Structure formats: structure tokens, C-alpha cells
Amino acid sequence: MNQYVYKKFSQQYKPTIGADFMTKELQTDDKLVTLQIWDTAGQERFQSLGSAFYRGADCCILVYDVNVPKSFETLHNWHEEFLKQADPADPEIFPFVLVGNKVDIDGGHSRMVSERRAREWCASKGNIPYFETSAKENHNVDEAFLCAAKTSLANEHQQDIYYQGISETVSEPEPRGGCAC
């Protein structure tokens, strides 16, 4: 998040407690989009806090460390937990992006999760877009977030088309006077 929003990288590790939050505006196609980026804690002890942060999300970026197999092995659980707690209207088409981070470490020699394995996982989840990144070297970070924004907008457009037919059958409430509080 820091690399994407502020173009800064810190070597010091600070675990997220609960969630961290940043915003960034970007131009995609002809739209100005404001991203609200929530970094939720990866430790399982904070997993129950998820529903407060996940509800209303337009996309979920799942991140794992390509050098730590356990972080990859827990992706299925995080994917399912997100869908359970976010409770999107149509879980089958909810947009996800997978990010394999830290590809810069040790010139790739300490890598434990192959790109092929990650791409197979993405295919099994409905062809989730996949990016290999290095936050330290700012490799593919912008591309991953841009993909998340575009995927969210495309999904929002699909939902709009679906709901257009529904709105025609719902009558508008009559305006009332007084306070709208």
C-alpha cells in the first residue's frame, strides 16, 4: 500500500493490527476513481474483524509471499472467509486479484511457490487475475492495483445492467415534507 500510494518502501516490518487504510485517486479510461484501500491483518486471530472491513468492498486483493508456502496454502481459506463475511450479491462473479509478493528476495532463489502453481490456483477460482510483485522494487505494484480498479468497474457495470431491469418494476416513493434525518 505504501509503495502504491506514496511511492515509499520501508524495510521495517510492522504487522497490521485490525486494519490500515489509505486512499488514492487514479484515472482509468474516462473515469476518475477513488480507491479506498484497506489492509486487513493477515493473522488468524484478527480474522473475526473482517466483516466490518469487507462489507461493501468492490474487489479483494489477496496477497501471499512467494517465499513462504504457508502464506499460499492459506489463500483458499482467506478467499472463502472474505466471501462469507463480505456477503456479496453474487459470490461467483465477485472480483478478486491475486498478488504473489517479494519476488525480489535472493534473486528468486529462495522462492517456494511457483508462478505456475499460483496461476493454477487462479484458474480454479474462475480465472482470477494474477500479478507477481516486489513492493521493495516497485515491480508490478501499480499494475496490480490498476487491474483491481478496472475489474471493480467492470463488475459494477455488470451489476448495473442486471439491476436496470429490476428498477423498472419498483415504484418511486412519494416525496414527503420535513426533515430527511
N, C-alpha and C positions, 0 to 999 in steps of 0.2 A: 504494500500500500504506500509506504513512504517513497519508494522508488518511483512509483507511478504518479503520485500526486505532487511530491516535492522534488523529485529527481535527486534523492539522497538515499544513501545506504549506510547503515550502522552495523559495525562488527559485533556490537554488544547485544546479546540475546536478552530480550525481556518477554517472558511469557505473558500472553493475554489473559487477564482475569476478567471473566464475563465477556466483554466485547469492547472493541475500539471502533471508532467511527471517523470517516473523512468524506469530504465531498470534492468533486471535480467536474467542471463543465467541459464538454467537448462537442465538436461539430461533426456530425456524421450525415452524409448525404446533404439534405437540405434542412436538417433539424439541429437545433441546439439542445443538447441533452445534459441534464444534471445528474451525475451518478452519486448516489449515496452508498458508500462502500462500508460495509460492516465486517469487521474481522472478529469472528467469534472464537472463543477459546477452544483449542483442539483437545484439551484434556477431558477425559470422560466425566470427571467429577463436575464439570460445568455444563454437561450436555442438557440437563434439565432446564437451563436458562434459555435454550434455543428458541422455543416457541415465541417468546416475546420479541426476538430479533428477526425470526424467519417470516412471520406473518406479513403479507403484503409485498414480499420480495418479488422482483420481476425476473431474477436469474440467480443461480447459485454457482459460484466458482469453488470447486473442490481442489485443494492443493495438497500434494504429498511431496516428500523428499525422495528423489531418485536414488539416494544412497542408503535409505532406511526402509527395508522391505515391510516392516510392521506398519509404517505410515500408509503404504499402498494397500496392504491387506485389510485395513480398516475402512477403505473407501466405500465398500458396499454398505456397511453399517451407517456411515455418515450420509450417504445418498438416501437410504431408506428413512433414517431418522429425520432428515430435512423434510422429505415429503410428508411424513407423518405429522410433524409439528407445524409446518407451513400450511398444510391442508389446501393446496392449490385446487382450482376448479377442475382442471384436467391434468392429473399427475403424469399421464402418458406423454404429454407434449410439453411439460414444464421444462424451460431451458436450463441446461447445465453446461459448464465448461470445465474441463479437467486440466490442471496445471501440474506438470512434473517440474519441481523447482530444484535449484542447486546443481545444475548440470556443469557448472564451472569447477566444482571441487576436484582437486587432484587430477586435473586434466581429463576427467571422466573415468579414471582407473578404479575409483572406489565405488562406482555405480553398481547398484544391486538390482534395480528394476529396469528391464529393457524397454525401449520405446515400443517394440512390437507387443510386449505384454500389456502395456498401457493402452495401445490402440485397440487391442482385442477386447479389453475391458470396456472401452468407449463404445465399440461396436455392439457389445452385448447389452448396452444400456440405451440403444436407439441412436447410435452414431453421434455421441457427444463430441463436440469439437475438442481437440487436444493440442496443448502447447507445451513445449519444453522451454523452461526459462532459467535465467540467472538474475535474481534481484540485485546481486552484487555488481554484475557487469551490465545490467540493464538490457539483457538479451531477451527479446520477445515479450517483455512485460506490457508495453503499450499495445501490442497486437492482441494479447490475451484479453485485456480489458475492452478494447475496441470490439472484439468478437462478442464479448458478453453484452455490450450495449446494443450491437446490431441484432443479435439473437433475441434480446428482450423486446426490441422494437418490432421485429418480425412476428414474434409470438403475440404481442399486444395487437397488432394488425389482424392476425387470425382471429383473436378473441372478439375484436370489434365487428368483424364480418359475421361471426356467429351470433352476437348479441343484437345486430341490426334487426334481424327477423323477430326477435323476442320483443324489442321495444315498441314495435308497431302494434302489438296486442295489448300493451299496458296503457291505461288512460292516465293522463296527467292529473295530479291533484289540483283542486281549485285553490287559487291564492287566497290567503287569509290576511287580515289586518293584524296589527300588533307586533309584538316582539318575536323575532325568529330564534330566540335563545333556546 
